[in-house]
Each structure stands twice: as C-alpha cells, then as structure tokens.
Amino acid sequence: MSGHLLDAALAAAERGWHVFPLRPGTKRPALHGERACTGTGPCADGHRKWEQQATTDPDRIRAAWTRAPFNVGIATGPSGLLVVDLDTPEHKGSSDAPDGATTFRALCERAGHTVPDTYRVRTASGGIHLYFTAPPGVRMTNTQGTVADSVDTRAWGGYVVAAGSTIPTGAYEALCGPVAACLPSWLQSILQPAPKASTAPSMAVAGQSRRYADVALDIETRNVAAAQVGQREAKLFRAARALGRFVAWGDLPRHVVEQALQAGGEAAGLSASECRSTIRSALDWSITHNQNRRATA
C-alpha cells in the first residue's frame, strides 16, 4: 500500500502539483501544527504550514512516503490549480437536495456551456473533483456555495485528496487522463467577486442608472422572447444575471424583473417552471454578488 501511495504522490508531482502527506487512512495533514513546531528542519526560519511545505521534489517525496503509508494531499494554490468539488447532498446534511454534479451541470446548461472536459477524480464519498488550471497572475481562494449548492472550490488556502488515496469510506479514483483544462472564463467570472464601489453614487448617477435599468429591462425581455430553440434558457439565464444588479441596487423591483422575464421566457416557448427556476437562481446569484453599486452601469 505504501508503494502505491508513493507512486500516487510522484505521479501528481510529475504533473507539477505540489503534494504533502496526509495521515494514513484520513484526509488530515500529517505535518505538525504551529504549537508543536520545534523550529528545526524546514521550520528553522519559522513555522511552515502544509501549503508552504508541499513539494514536487521527488527526493523529498520518497523520503516522506517511505516512513509511513501516508495518503496524498495536493496543495491547490501552489500547484496553480482550482478544483471544483461537486459534493453529495448527504455530505452536506441533506439527502433530498440534488448532488453537486447535477447542480453544476444545470448551471453549465443555463450559461450556454457543456460541463468542461478536464481531469477529474471520484471522491470516497461519491462526489467528483474537477481539476482546472488557474488563470496566470490571478490569486483565487476557496469558496463554499458561491458557484451553486453542493459546489465548492479549492485554490489558495485549500487542498484536495489525490487519486490513489484511501479512507474508511472508500478510495479516490482518477476517472480520466492527467490533463487539467484551463478554468473557463465564465466560471471565473462567478468565482471572482464584483468590485466594490469606494463611494456612494450621487443622486444624478442614481437617476441615470434607474433610466438605464428601465431600458435594459425592455431590451433583455425582448431578446429573451425572440430567442431560438437551443438558446432560450441560456439567454434567459444571462438576462436575469444582467438585470439582477439593478435589483440589488434598488433600481428595479425584483417582482417586476421576474414578471417581465417570465413572460419573455414563456413567449419563447419555455415552460413556466423552467422560467421560474432559471430566473430565480440567476437573480439570486446576481443580487448576492452586486450589493455595491459601481460608479457606472
């Protein structure tokens, strides 16, 4: 077993992913904590946490994994990765909610995209880890529920359990080849928070924004109503995302937006339930991420 785990650690390092040991049979780091730090070895200049000690050096990896059958942790930040964690509802405390894979697939469809083809790992709980290469020069951090329910992400400050590791509930298993695709720009836009305004807008700016909001509502509604088959749900989703900022800023009442887009979606041929679900999820996200008005619309 220890040889298998050493191979898993070396394989991850060969891909440029920084690894560190996890306690045998668990998901917890095997490295000492700050209170137990002796200030020697790698910590001679100060305590170094697992993210700082994660490595791609094969000699260091062999030295560590020959001591014990450690599971393998991948420090996502230093590895230049962003991993999307599609969890199971039981893990979140609810067996009735859709799992992360289902929620993420629906989100992709609403955004007009397929689920990205990238390196993926089945977790011990039955979830899925989607590995993406993080954008260069962008320091992304962990999120929980920002993308959707049961969809978390791991980047700087986070780690994932690598394929080949095993815990009491099962094993982590790679489902495809080793290539991690670049993080899609549409997904990055969801993960990166909207810029915060430094000052409140003047009354003139606020009035101008309200007029702009009315025009935007009319344009977006007409675009949705004219959408062709295969584009209808994606256009409805994007329209609700675009108009949600005006709801967050107080320029448009939410019920007005919902009624207009509902009518537009049904005119395009979508069912009432499809419209309500798409509008609600898109508005919820947009309102949450646009609490502060930007200087210009």
C-alpha positions as CSV (number, residue, x, y, z in Angstrom):
1,M,0.0,0.0,0.0
2,S,2.8,2.5,0.9
3,G,4.4,1.8,-2.5
4,H,1.1,2.6,-4.3
5,L,0.7,5.8,-2.3
6,L,4.3,6.8,-3.1
7,D,3.6,6.3,-6.8
8,A,0.5,8.4,-6.5
9,A,2.5,11.2,-4.9
10,L,5.2,11.0,-7.5
11,A,2.7,11.0,-10.3
12,A,1.0,14.1,-9.0
13,A,4.4,15.8,-8.7
14,E,5.3,14.9,-12.2
15,R,2.3,17.0,-13.3
16,G,3.6,19.9,-11.4
17,W,1.2,19.5,-8.5
18,H,2.7,20.2,-5.0
19,V,2.0,17.3,-2.6
20,F,2.2,16.8,1.1
21,P,1.5,13.8,3.4
22,L,-1.9,13.2,4.9
23,R,-2.3,10.9,7.9
24,P,-2.7,7.3,6.9
25,G,-6.3,6.5,6.1
26,T,-7.6,10.1,6.6
27,K,-7.9,13.5,4.9
28,R,-6.0,15.3,7.7
29,P,-2.5,16.7,7.2
30,A,0.3,14.7,8.7
31,L,2.6,17.6,9.3
32,H,3.0,19.1,12.8
33,G,1.0,22.2,13.9
34,E,2.4,25.5,14.9
35,R,2.1,24.7,18.7
36,A,4.2,21.6,18.2
37,C,6.8,23.2,16.0
38,T,10.4,22.8,17.2
39,G,11.8,25.4,14.9
40,T,14.1,23.0,13.2
41,G,14.5,21.5,9.7
42,P,12.1,23.1,7.2
43,C,10.8,25.3,10.0
44,A,14.2,26.7,11.0
45,D,13.2,30.2,9.9
46,G,9.7,30.0,11.3
47,H,6.8,27.5,11.2
48,R,5.8,26.4,7.8
49,K,2.3,25.1,7.2
50,W,1.3,22.3,4.9
51,E,0.8,24.7,2.0
52,Q,4.3,26.0,2.3
53,Q,5.9,22.5,2.7
54,A,4.0,21.0,-0.2
55,T,6.6,20.0,-2.8
56,T,7.3,18.5,-6.3
57,D,10.8,17.3,-5.3
58,P,10.9,13.5,-5.8
59,D,13.6,13.0,-3.3
60,R,11.6,14.8,-0.5
61,I,8.5,12.8,-1.6
62,R,10.4,9.5,-1.4
63,A,11.8,10.4,2.0
64,A,8.4,11.2,3.4
65,W,6.4,8.3,1.9
66,T,8.9,5.6,2.8
67,R,8.3,6.4,6.5
68,A,4.5,5.6,6.5
69,P,1.6,4.8,4.1
70,F,0.5,8.5,4.0
71,N,-2.4,9.5,1.9
72,V,-1.6,12.2,-0.6
73,G,-2.7,15.8,-0.3
74,I,-2.4,18.3,-3.2
75,A,-2.0,22.0,-2.2
76,T,-4.1,23.6,-4.9
77,G,-2.7,27.1,-4.7
78,P,1.0,26.4,-5.1
79,S,0.0,23.8,-7.8
80,G,-1.7,26.5,-9.9
81,L,-5.0,24.7,-9.6
82,L,-8.6,25.5,-8.9
83,V,-10.5,22.3,-8.1
84,V,-14.3,22.3,-8.3
85,D,-15.7,20.0,-5.6
86,L,-19.1,18.5,-6.6
87,D,-20.3,17.1,-3.3
88,T,-23.1,14.7,-2.5
89,P,-26.1,16.1,-0.6
90,E,-25.7,13.6,2.2
91,H,-22.3,15.1,2.9
92,K,-24.0,18.5,3.3
93,G,-26.6,17.1,5.7
94,S,-29.5,16.7,3.2
95,S,-30.5,13.7,1.3
96,D,-33.2,15.4,-0.7
97,A,-31.2,18.1,-2.4
98,P,-29.6,17.4,-5.9
99,D,-26.0,16.5,-5.8
100,G,-23.2,18.9,-6.8
101,A,-22.8,17.2,-10.2
102,T,-26.4,17.7,-11.1
103,T,-26.4,21.3,-9.9
104,F,-23.2,22.1,-11.8
105,R,-24.5,20.5,-15.0
106,A,-27.6,22.6,-14.8
107,L,-25.6,25.8,-14.2
108,C,-23.4,25.0,-17.3
109,E,-26.5,24.5,-19.4
110,R,-28.0,27.8,-18.2
111,A,-24.8,29.5,-19.1
112,G,-24.9,28.0,-22.5
113,H,-21.9,25.6,-22.0
114,T,-21.3,21.9,-21.6
115,V,-19.6,20.5,-18.5
116,P,-15.9,21.2,-19.1
117,D,-13.8,18.2,-20.2
118,T,-10.9,18.0,-17.7
119,Y,-9.1,15.8,-15.3
120,R,-11.5,14.5,-12.7
121,V,-11.4,12.3,-9.6
122,R,-14.2,10.4,-7.9
123,T,-14.0,11.0,-4.2
124,A,-14.5,8.4,-1.4
125,S,-18.0,9.8,-0.7
126,G,-19.1,9.5,-4.4
127,G,-18.5,13.2,-5.3
128,I,-16.4,14.5,-8.1
129,H,-13.3,16.8,-8.2
130,L,-12.9,18.7,-11.4
131,Y,-9.3,20.0,-11.8
132,F,-8.6,23.3,-13.7
133,T,-5.5,25.3,-14.3
134,A,-6.0,28.6,-12.5
135,P,-5.5,31.8,-14.6
136,P,-2.0,33.2,-14.6
137,G,-1.4,36.1,-12.3
138,V,-4.8,35.6,-10.5
139,R,-4.8,34.5,-6.9
140,M,-8.0,32.7,-6.4
141,T,-9.2,31.4,-3.0
142,N,-11.5,28.7,-1.6
143,T,-15.3,29.2,-1.9
144,Q,-18.3,27.4,-0.5
145,G,-21.6,27.5,-2.2
146,T,-20.6,30.6,-4.3
147,V,-21.0,28.7,-7.6
148,A,-24.1,26.7,-6.5
149,D,-25.4,24.5,-3.8
150,S,-23.1,21.5,-3.1
151,V,-20.4,23.1,-5.3
152,D,-17.3,24.3,-3.5
153,T,-13.9,25.2,-4.9
154,R,-10.3,24.8,-3.6
155,A,-7.5,27.1,-4.6
156,W,-5.0,29.1,-2.4
157,G,-5.5,28.1,1.2
158,G,-7.0,24.8,0.3
159,Y,-6.1,21.2,-0.7
160,V,-7.7,18.1,-2.1
161,V,-7.0,14.4,-1.6
162,A,-5.2,12.9,-4.6
163,A,-6.3,9.9,-6.6
164,G,-4.8,6.7,-5.1
165,S,-5.5,7.7,-1.5
166,T,-8.0,5.7,0.6
167,I,-10.1,6.5,3.6
168,P,-12.5,4.2,5.5
169,T,-15.5,5.1,3.3
170,G,-13.6,4.4,0.0
171,A,-10.9,5.3,-2.4
172,Y,-10.1,8.4,-4.5
173,E,-10.1,7.3,-8.2
174,A,-9.0,9.2,-11.3
175,L,-11.6,9.0,-14.0
176,C,-9.7,10.3,-17.0
177,G,-6.3,11.4,-18.3
178,P,-4.0,13.8,-16.4
179,V,-4.7,17.0,-18.4
180,A,-6.3,19.8,-16.4
181,A,-8.1,22.2,-18.6
182,C,-7.9,26.0,-18.2
183,L,-10.5,27.4,-15.9
184,P,-13.4,28.6,-18.2
185,S,-13.8,32.4,-18.2
186,W,-17.5,32.2,-17.4
187,L,-16.8,30.1,-14.3
188,Q,-14.0,32.5,-13.3
189,S,-16.5,35.4,-13.5
190,I,-18.7,33.7,-11.0
191,L,-15.9,33.0,-8.6
192,Q,-14.4,36.5,-8.6
193,P,-16.4,38.9,-6.6
194,A,-17.7,42.1,-8.2
195,P,-15.6,45.2,-7.5
196,K,-16.7,47.3,-4.5
197,A,-17.5,50.9,-5.0
198,S,-15.5,53.3,-2.9
199,T,-18.2,55.9,-2.5
200,A,-22.0,56.1,-2.8
201,P,-23.3,57.4,-6.1
202,S,-24.7,60.9,-6.4
203,M,-28.4,61.4,-7.0
204,A,-27.7,62.2,-10.6
205,V,-25.9,58.9,-11.1
206,A,-28.6,57.0,-9.3
207,G,-31.3,58.6,-11.5
208,Q,-29.3,57.9,-14.6
209,S,-28.9,54.3,-13.5
210,R,-32.7,53.9,-13.0
211,R,-33.4,55.1,-16.5
212,Y,-30.7,52.8,-17.9
213,A,-32.3,49.9,-15.9
214,D,-35.7,50.5,-17.5
215,V,-34.1,50.4,-20.9
216,A,-32.1,47.3,-20.1
217,L,-35.3,45.6,-18.8
218,D,-37.1,46.2,-22.1
219,I,-34.1,45.1,-24.2
220,E,-33.4,41.9,-22.2
221,T,-37.0,40.9,-22.2
222,R,-37.4,41.3,-25.9
223,N,-34.1,39.4,-26.5
224,V,-35.4,36.5,-24.4
225,A,-38.8,36.5,-26.2
226,A,-37.1,36.3,-29.6
227,A,-34.6,33.5,-28.6
228,Q,-34.4,30.5,-30.8
229,V,-34.6,26.8,-29.7
230,G,-31.3,25.8,-28.2
231,Q,-30.6,29.4,-27.0
232,R,-33.7,30.1,-24.9
233,E,-32.6,29.0,-21.5
234,A,-29.1,30.4,-21.8
235,K,-30.5,33.8,-23.0
236,L,-33.0,33.9,-20.1
237,F,-30.2,33.0,-17.6
238,R,-27.9,35.7,-18.9
239,A,-30.7,38.3,-18.9
240,A,-31.6,37.6,-15.3
241,R,-27.9,37.8,-14.4
242,A,-27.6,41.2,-16.1
243,L,-30.8,42.6,-14.6
244,G,-30.1,41.3,-11.1
245,R,-27.6,44.1,-10.4
246,F,-30.4,46.6,-10.9
247,V,-32.5,44.7,-8.3
248,A,-29.5,44.7,-5.9
249,W,-29.0,48.5,-6.4
250,G,-32.7,49.3,-5.9
251,D,-33.3,50.5,-9.5
252,L,-35.8,47.7,-10.3
253,P,-38.2,45.8,-8.1
254,R,-37.5,42.1,-8.2
255,H,-41.1,41.1,-8.9
256,V,-41.1,43.5,-11.9
257,V,-38.0,41.7,-13.3
258,E,-39.4,38.3,-12.6
259,Q,-42.7,39.0,-14.3
260,A,-41.1,40.5,-17.4
261,L,-38.6,37.7,-17.9
262,Q,-41.2,35.1,-17.1
263,A,-43.4,36.5,-19.8
264,G,-40.5,36.7,-22.2
265,G,-39.4,33.1,-21.5
266,E,-42.8,31.7,-22.0
267,A,-43.2,33.7,-25.2
268,A,-40.0,32.0,-26.4
269,G,-41.6,28.6,-25.7
270,L,-40.1,27.7,-22.3
271,S,-42.4,26.2,-19.7
272,A,-43.5,28.2,-16.7
273,S,-41.5,26.0,-14.3
274,E,-38.3,26.2,-16.4
275,C,-38.6,30.0,-16.5
276,R,-39.2,30.3,-12.7
277,S,-36.2,28.0,-11.8
278,T,-33.8,29.7,-14.2
279,I,-34.8,33.3,-13.3
280,R,-34.7,32.6,-9.5
281,S,-31.2,31.0,-9.5
282,A,-29.7,33.7,-11.8
283,L,-31.3,36.6,-9.9
284,D,-30.2,35.1,-6.5
285,W,-26.6,34.9,-7.7
286,S,-26.5,38.3,-9.3
287,I,-28.1,40.1,-6.3
288,T,-25.7,38.4,-3.9
289,H,-22.7,39.5,-6.0
290,N,-23.8,43.0,-6.8
291,Q,-24.6,44.5,-3.4
292,N,-22.4,47.6,-4.0
293,R,-23.2,49.9,-7.0
294,R,-20.4,50.5,-9.4
295,A,-19.6,54.0,-10.5
296,T,-21.0,53.4,-13.9
297,A,-23.7,51.0,-15.1
